[in-house]
């Protein structure tokens, strides 16, 4: 699987904002979120979430419709569709 592309846009004492681009067939790689975070989809799409135990689920993204998650989330995010997924990840520093 291809690696997703990321670009940190803001990184200061309060937040880190990263733009993620997942081309078709790419993935973020398994990771653990160390901070609370907000995801802001830039485009509509569908991503596949893989939990550490291998359980898979699909998440529908609506452009501009944000969601919040607490620190500690562990997963891999895959794009198994034919269109690019783009979202901003806003990590809230303690």
Buried (B, 14 or more C-beta within 10 A) or exposed (E): EEEBBEEEEEEEEEBBBBBBBBBEEBBBEEEEBEBBBBBBBBBEBEBBBBEEEEEEEEEEBEEEEEEEBEEEBEBBBBBBBEEBBBBBBBBEEE
